[in-house]
């Protein structure tokens, strides 16, 4: 089984746990711990990580893309951890992943979800470590999401889960949203 993870989601989870003290090492350790724990849970044979690029094309197309998140950042003021995440922890983490020979990708104008979505069409069986509903549209037999934060029931989100929860076929997710 191949396990592709949304590196930004895992990095933000690690930051939420570690805080901003010693961002490179603490966050990298927590990131790797979360990633390996989940890789073991899904019985992954191979793992790869995708990160958001610095110039995601959607921001050029629609200025208010993820605008609700920008409001939260403004409210954090000078303690905004996103600057630390992307200026310090991300390059350090990518260096560690390279040393560990764990493949990672970061396309200049793409989000991690774009890479994961594309990967879902390359591999017959893949588990995506992400929480983004945008990926629901790519779920089908052999492609599932894994969310270790789910407390009750299966931690997998499948095409059947989407049909049961939302009453739509995953291929209609874009229209649904």
C-alpha atoms as a printed R data frame, in Angstrom:
    type eleno elety resid chain resno       x      y       z
1   ATOM     1    CA   UNK     A     1   0.000  0.000   0.000
2   ATOM     2    CA   UNK     A     2   1.232  3.484  -0.844
3   ATOM     3    CA   UNK     A     3   0.607  6.251   1.684
4   ATOM     4    CA   UNK     A     4   0.674  9.807   0.360
5   ATOM     5    CA   UNK     A     5   0.401 12.519   2.950
6   ATOM     6    CA   UNK     A     6  -0.503 16.180   2.906
7   ATOM     7    CA   UNK     A     7   2.673 17.540   4.476
8   ATOM     8    CA   UNK     A     8   1.097 20.887   5.302
9   ATOM     9    CA   UNK     A     9  -1.703 19.254   7.254
10  ATOM    10    CA   UNK     A    10   0.764 17.095   9.199
11  ATOM    11    CA   UNK     A    11   3.072 20.068   9.753
12  ATOM    12    CA   UNK     A    12   0.241 22.177  11.137
13  ATOM    13    CA   UNK     A    13  -0.824 19.303  13.403
14  ATOM    14    CA   UNK     A    14   2.750 19.000  14.672
15  ATOM    15    CA   UNK     A    15   2.877 22.748  15.339
16  ATOM    16    CA   UNK     A    16  -0.398 22.604  17.246
17  ATOM    17    CA   UNK     A    17   1.153 20.005  19.536
18  ATOM    18    CA   UNK     A    18   4.682 21.454  19.814
19  ATOM    19    CA   UNK     A    19   4.010 25.171  19.838
20  ATOM    20    CA   UNK     A    20   6.779 27.485  18.701
21  ATOM    21    CA   UNK     A    21   9.574 26.399  21.034
22  ATOM    22    CA   UNK     A    22  12.453 24.858  19.084
23  ATOM    23    CA   UNK     A    23  10.390 24.788  15.871
24  ATOM    24    CA   UNK     A    24  12.756 22.886  13.623
25  ATOM    25    CA   UNK     A    25  13.565 19.910  15.808
26  ATOM    26    CA   UNK     A    26  10.396 19.562  17.882
27  ATOM    27    CA   UNK     A    27   8.073 19.976  14.942
28  ATOM    28    CA   UNK     A    28  10.158 17.680  12.727
29  ATOM    29    CA   UNK     A    29  10.154 15.000  15.423
30  ATOM    30    CA   UNK     A    30   6.377 15.292  15.883
31  ATOM    31    CA   UNK     A    31   5.783 15.390  12.116
32  ATOM    32    CA   UNK     A    32   7.780 12.187  11.643
33  ATOM    33    CA   UNK     A    33   6.079 10.549  14.634
34  ATOM    34    CA   UNK     A    34   2.617 11.332  13.267
35  ATOM    35    CA   UNK     A    35   3.578 10.242   9.758
36  ATOM    36    CA   UNK     A    36   5.157  6.938  10.847
37  ATOM    37    CA   UNK     A    37   2.324  6.155  13.274
38  ATOM    38    CA   UNK     A    38  -0.230  6.641  10.501
39  ATOM    39    CA   UNK     A    39   1.914  4.771   7.944
40  ATOM    40    CA   UNK     A    40   1.995  1.795  10.310
41  ATOM    41    CA   UNK     A    41  -1.762  2.038  10.877
42  ATOM    42    CA   UNK     A    42  -2.485  1.833   7.134
43  ATOM    43    CA   UNK     A    43   0.196 -0.855   6.648
44  ATOM    44    CA   UNK     A    44   2.050  1.289   4.123
45  ATOM    45    CA   UNK     A    45   4.874 -0.233   2.124
46  ATOM    46    CA   UNK     A    46   5.883  3.155   0.703
47  ATOM    47    CA   UNK     A    47   5.347  6.738   1.853
48  ATOM    48    CA   UNK     A    48   5.620 10.091   0.107
49  ATOM    49    CA   UNK     A    49   4.926 13.635   1.267
50  ATOM    50    CA   UNK     A    50   3.450 16.543  -0.687
51  ATOM    51    CA   UNK     A    51   3.725 20.185   0.395
52  ATOM    52    CA   UNK     A    52   1.906 23.311  -0.792
53  ATOM    53    CA   UNK     A    53   3.932 25.471  -3.134
54  ATOM    54    CA   UNK     A    54   4.735 29.089  -2.278
55  ATOM    55    CA   UNK     A    55   2.724 30.548  -5.188
56  ATOM    56    CA   UNK     A    56  -0.449 28.460  -5.450
57  ATOM    57    CA   UNK     A    57  -2.212 29.336  -8.702
58  ATOM    58    CA   UNK     A    58  -5.652 29.582  -7.055
59  ATOM    59    CA   UNK     A    59  -4.638 32.758  -5.213
60  ATOM    60    CA   UNK     A    60  -3.957 34.422  -8.570
61  ATOM    61    CA   UNK     A    61  -7.332 33.301  -9.921
62  ATOM    62    CA   UNK     A    62  -9.345 34.251  -6.847
63  ATOM    63    CA   UNK     A    63  -7.907 36.767  -4.386
64  ATOM    64    CA   UNK     A    64 -10.176 35.591  -1.547
65  ATOM    65    CA   UNK     A    65  -9.120 31.947  -1.845
66  ATOM    66    CA   UNK     A    66  -8.998 30.611   1.727
67  ATOM    67    CA   UNK     A    67  -9.935 34.113   2.861
68  ATOM    68    CA   UNK     A    68 -11.471 32.811   6.072
69  ATOM    69    CA   UNK     A    69  -8.066 31.409   7.051
70  ATOM    70    CA   UNK     A    70  -6.360 34.741   6.391
71  ATOM    71    CA   UNK     A    71  -8.683 36.383   8.938
72  ATOM    72    CA   UNK     A    72  -7.536 33.903  11.548
73  ATOM    73    CA   UNK     A    73  -3.909 34.704  10.723
74  ATOM    74    CA   UNK     A    74  -4.548 38.445  11.130
75  ATOM    75    CA   UNK     A    75  -6.062 37.803  14.548
76  ATOM    76    CA   UNK     A    76  -2.911 36.026  15.717
77  ATOM    77    CA   UNK     A    77  -0.870 39.171  15.338
78  ATOM    78    CA   UNK     A    78   2.892 38.969  15.778
79  ATOM    79    CA   UNK     A    79   2.784 35.413  17.142
80  ATOM    80    CA   UNK     A    80   1.680 34.022  13.790
81  ATOM    81    CA   UNK     A    81   3.182 30.550  13.647
82  ATOM    82    CA   UNK     A    82   2.647 30.211   9.903
83  ATOM    83    CA   UNK     A    83   5.740 32.351   9.300
84  ATOM    84    CA   UNK     A    84   7.808 30.013  11.471
85  ATOM    85    CA   UNK     A    85   6.327 26.956   9.809
86  ATOM    86    CA   UNK     A    86   7.233 28.033   6.316
87  ATOM    87    CA   UNK     A    87  10.456 29.947   6.935
88  ATOM    88    CA   UNK     A    88  12.156 27.608   9.424
89  ATOM    89    CA   UNK     A    89  10.450 24.271   9.955
90  ATOM    90    CA   UNK     A    90   9.573 23.433   6.352
91  ATOM    91    CA   UNK     A    91  13.111 23.694   4.915
92  ATOM    92    CA   UNK     A    92  14.524 21.831   7.923
93  ATOM    93    CA   UNK     A    93  11.878 19.096   7.620
94  ATOM    94    CA   UNK     A    94  12.455 18.727   3.885
95  ATOM    95    CA   UNK     A    95  16.158 18.290   4.574
96  ATOM    96    CA   UNK     A    96  15.438 15.570   7.125
97  ATOM    97    CA   UNK     A    97  13.041 13.802   4.731
98  ATOM    98    CA   UNK     A    98  15.756 13.895   2.064
99  ATOM    99    CA   UNK     A    99  18.305 12.419   4.484
100 ATOM   100    CA   UNK     A   100  15.827  9.658   5.389
101 ATOM   101    CA   UNK     A   101  15.207  9.064   1.664
102 ATOM   102    CA   UNK     A   102  11.475  9.724   2.045
103 ATOM   103    CA   UNK     A   103  10.250 11.204  -1.234
104 ATOM   104    CA   UNK     A   104   8.611 14.615  -1.046
105 ATOM   105    CA   UNK     A   105   7.290 17.068  -3.601
106 ATOM   106    CA   UNK     A   106   6.549 20.750  -3.601
107 ATOM   107    CA   UNK     A   107   5.395 22.294  -6.870
108 ATOM   108    CA   UNK     A   108   5.745 26.049  -6.973
109 ATOM   109    CA   UNK     A   109   2.114 26.726  -7.935
110 ATOM   110    CA   UNK     A   110   0.264 23.652  -6.618
111 ATOM   111    CA   UNK     A   111  -1.168 22.590  -3.289
112 ATOM   112    CA   UNK     A   112  -0.344 19.295  -1.641
113 ATOM   113    CA   UNK     A   113  -3.912 18.182  -2.383
114 ATOM   114    CA   UNK     A   114  -3.275 18.662  -6.109
115 ATOM   115    CA   UNK     A   115  -0.306 16.300  -5.934
116 ATOM   116    CA   UNK     A   116  -2.281 13.766  -3.874
117 ATOM   117    CA   UNK     A   117  -5.226 13.957  -6.278
118 ATOM   118    CA   UNK     A   118  -2.923 13.327  -9.250
119 ATOM   119    CA   UNK     A   119  -1.285 10.424  -7.405
120 ATOM   120    CA   UNK     A   120  -4.682  8.823  -6.898
121 ATOM   121    CA   UNK     A   121  -4.820  8.268 -10.667
122 ATOM   122    CA   UNK     A   122  -1.280  6.912 -10.925
123 ATOM   123    CA   UNK     A   123  -1.574  4.176  -8.284
124 ATOM   124    CA   UNK     A   124  -4.266  1.500  -8.156
125 ATOM   125    CA   UNK     A   125  -4.187  1.328  -4.366
126 ATOM   126    CA   UNK     A   126  -3.318  4.386  -2.341
127 ATOM   127    CA   UNK     A   127  -4.234  5.846   1.015
128 ATOM   128    CA   UNK     A   128  -4.121  9.622   1.296
129 ATOM   129    CA   UNK     A   129  -3.257 11.099   4.676
130 ATOM   130    CA   UNK     A   130  -5.308 14.256   4.509
131 ATOM   131    CA   UNK     A   131  -8.456 15.822   5.851
132 ATOM   132    CA   UNK     A   132  -9.410 18.005   2.883
133 ATOM   133    CA   UNK     A   133 -12.891 17.456   1.472
134 ATOM   134    CA   UNK     A   134 -11.560 18.477  -1.957
135 ATOM   135    CA   UNK     A   135 -10.030 15.006  -2.155
136 ATOM   136    CA   UNK     A   136 -13.435 13.315  -1.736
137 ATOM   137    CA   UNK     A   137 -13.963 13.749  -5.471
138 ATOM   138    CA   UNK     A   138 -11.049 11.422  -6.178
139 ATOM   139    CA   UNK     A   139 -12.164  8.565  -3.929
140 ATOM   140    CA   UNK     A   140 -13.065  5.283  -5.583
141 ATOM   141    CA   UNK     A   141 -12.254  1.597  -5.238
142 ATOM   142    CA   UNK     A   142  -8.612  1.401  -4.102
143 ATOM   143    CA   UNK     A   143  -8.351  5.101  -3.155
144 ATOM   144    CA   UNK     A   144  -9.199  6.177   0.400
145 ATOM   145    CA   UNK     A   145  -8.429  8.922   2.872
146 ATOM   146    CA   UNK     A   146  -7.012  8.211   6.302
147 ATOM   147    CA   UNK     A   147  -7.700 10.605   9.143
148 ATOM   148    CA   UNK     A   148  -6.202  9.499  12.452
149 ATOM   149    CA   UNK     A   149  -8.064 12.319  14.210
150 ATOM   150    CA   UNK     A   150 -11.402 10.512  13.737
151 ATOM   151    CA   UNK     A   151 -12.348  9.372  17.232
152 ATOM   152    CA   UNK     A   152 -15.174  6.871  16.615
153 ATOM   153    CA   UNK     A   153 -15.479  4.212  13.932
154 ATOM   154    CA   UNK     A   154 -13.253  3.760  10.926
155 ATOM   155    CA   UNK     A   155 -10.479  6.254  10.346
156 ATOM   156    CA   UNK     A   156 -10.896  5.710   6.607
157 ATOM   157    CA   UNK     A   157 -13.040  7.865   4.374
158 ATOM   158    CA   UNK     A   158 -14.017  5.927   1.261
159 ATOM   159    CA   UNK     A   159 -16.169  6.554  -1.780
160 ATOM   160    CA   UNK     A   160 -18.911  4.647   0.085
161 ATOM   161    CA   UNK     A   161 -18.511  6.908   3.127
162 ATOM   162    CA   UNK     A   162 -19.053  9.961   0.915
163 ATOM   163    CA   UNK     A   163 -22.189  8.391  -0.584
164 ATOM   164    CA   UNK     A   164 -23.596  7.575   2.871
165 ATOM   165    CA   UNK     A   165 -22.676 10.848   4.601
166 ATOM   166    CA   UNK     A   166 -23.374 13.304   1.796
167 ATOM   167    CA   UNK     A   167 -25.747 11.361  -0.420
168 ATOM   168    CA   UNK     A   168 -23.703 12.029  -3.548
169 ATOM   169    CA   UNK     A   169 -21.285 10.153  -5.748
170 ATOM   170    CA   UNK     A   170 -17.708 11.344  -5.110
171 ATOM   171    CA   UNK     A   171 -17.312 12.382  -8.755
172 ATOM   172    CA   UNK     A   172 -19.937 15.097  -8.053
173 ATOM   173    CA   UNK     A   173 -18.082 16.525  -5.059
174 ATOM   174    CA   UNK     A   174 -16.823 19.585  -6.897
175 ATOM   175    CA   UNK     A   175 -20.376 20.566  -7.848
176 ATOM   176    CA   UNK     A   176 -21.599 19.759  -4.338
177 ATOM   177    CA   UNK     A   177 -19.088 22.118  -2.772
